[in-house]
């Protein structure tokens, strides 16, 4: 069962895990990003129509290469063949505040990965979602980013604000991954519900925003043997 602030609402025995944080005005946001605004618009009665204002990197979201490179591909360039696949949890261990995660965390899965696999880096930092400590999360060391590319990851996801240090304003992991056409997903939750070393199906579904640098996303995982 899931625990703490990362707990998800699902019935015992359910097969699908929602790894998405709720998009709402009070969520943590990267320093400098605008606050999420969701407000009803007047003049539509009896219908309800709302306006949404947010960054493309608000809440649980995905980064496309264009996020870092002006000539990089936008999020809309990636179809279901890149966004739906199978993944593995990579256990980061009990890391401290603003601590780099070493490449050695991949030793446990290096022998079972496949081309295009989805790597879910589990830091358990989502437990601090509404706490100032959330901004002091562990992050990918350059060696870890390099090895994820070498092992053929197609998507790298993390249950923290960023794959780089927010405290130090780093960018090395973004640059290494996005330059290799590895998509990034950030601000996930509930990874405690997934068993390390056991492949699971996963869908990372951003809005189809064309040449945009990224998009909020709905991210879910499931055990295929328990569906259908």
Secondary structure, DSSP 8 states (H G I E B T S, - for coil): ---GGG-----TT--EEE-B----TTS---TT----EEEE-TT-TTS--EEEE--TTSSSEEE-GGGT-TTS--GGG--HHHHEEEEEEEE--S--TT-EE-GGGGGGTTTT--TT-EEEEE--GGGGTTSGGGGG--EE-HHHHHHHHHTT-SEEEESSS-SS-TTTT--HHHHHHHHTT-EEEESB--GGGS-TTS-EEEEEEE---TT-SEEEEEEEEE-GGG--
